[in-house]
Amino acid sequence: MNFNTGMIITDLRKAKDWSQTDLSGKSGVSREMIGKYERGEAVPSIEAAKKIADAFEVSLDYLVGEGVNSKFDKRTLKRLQDLELLEEDKKKHCWM
């Protein structure tokens, strides 16, 4: 995780029109630490990053801006996974 993570947290928080206090309440991560992450003064632990990602309903990949799934939120990832589980003949109808 890097400074980019702090910018992503800030962008997600602002997109939801949440204050740092709101995010703290929804994630269980202190407001002070959220501020430090956003300013790039600290890097969230895996546990803190997971709590923040869950509050935003995004994957850890998305939160850190890395990996194959970094552009998808959890809802989109779930839909893709559901599509993968369909029978082959039903998949053909989805992709046409």
C-alpha positions in Angstrom: 0.0 0.0 0.0 1.2 3.4 -0.8 0.3 7.1 -0.9 -2.1 6.2 -3.7 -4.2 4.3 -1.2 -4.6 7.6 0.8 -5.9 9.3 -2.3 -8.3 6.5 -3.1 -9.6 6.6 0.5 -10.1 10.4 0.1 -11.8 10.0 -3.3 -14.2 7.3 -2.1 -15.0 9.2 1.1 -15.8 12.4 -0.8 -17.8 10.5 -3.4 -20.0 9.2 -0.6 -20.1 12.7 0.9 -18.7 11.3 4.2 -16.6 13.1 6.7 -13.6 11.4 8.2 -15.7 10.9 11.3 -18.4 9.2 9.2 -15.8 6.8 7.7 -14.4 6.2 11.2 -17.9 5.2 12.5 -18.6 2.9 9.6 -15.2 1.2 9.6 -14.1 1.2 13.2 -10.8 2.9 12.3 -10.1 6.0 14.2 -10.6 9.4 12.6 -7.0 10.3 13.4 -5.7 7.3 11.5 -7.9 7.9 8.5 -6.5 11.5 8.4 -3.0 10.1 8.5 -3.8 7.6 5.7 -5.3 10.3 3.5 -2.3 12.6 4.0 0.1 9.8 3.3 1.6 10.0 6.8 0.8 6.4 7.6 -0.1 3.2 5.7 -3.1 1.2 6.9 -2.5 -2.3 8.2 -4.2 -5.1 6.3 -6.8 -5.2 9.1 -7.5 -1.5 8.9 -7.5 -1.5 5.1 -10.0 -4.4 5.1 -12.3 -2.5 7.5 -12.1 0.6 5.3 -12.7 -1.4 2.1 -15.7 -3.1 3.7 -17.2 0.3 4.7 -16.9 1.5 1.1 -18.0 -1.9 -0.3 -14.9 -2.3 -2.4 -12.2 -4.9 -2.6 -8.8 -4.5 -1.1 -7.5 -4.6 -4.7 -9.6 -1.5 -5.4 -8.6 0.2 -2.3 -4.9 -0.1 -3.0 -5.3 0.4 -6.8 -3.5 -2.8 -7.7 -4.4 -6.2 -9.1 -6.7 -7.5 -11.8 -9.8 -6.5 -9.8 -8.7 -3.0 -8.8 -11.2 -1.3 -11.0 -14.3 -3.2 -9.7 -16.3 -2.6 -6.6 -17.7 -5.6 -4.6 -21.0 -5.6 -6.4 -19.4 -5.8 -9.8 -17.1 -8.5 -8.7 -20.0 -10.5 -7.3 -21.8 -10.2 -10.6 -18.8 -11.4 -12.5 -18.4 -14.4 -10.2 -22.1 -15.2 -10.6 -21.7 -15.1 -14.4 -18.7 -17.5 -14.2 -20.9 -20.0 -12.3 -23.6 -20.1 -15.0 -23.9 -23.2 -17.2 -22.2 -22.8 -20.6 -25.4 -22.5 -22.6 -26.7 -19.7 -20.3 -23.3 -17.9 -20.5 -23.7 -17.7 -24.3 -26.9 -15.7 -23.9 -25.3 -13.2 -21.5 -22.4 -12.4 -23.8 -24.5 -11.9 -27.0 
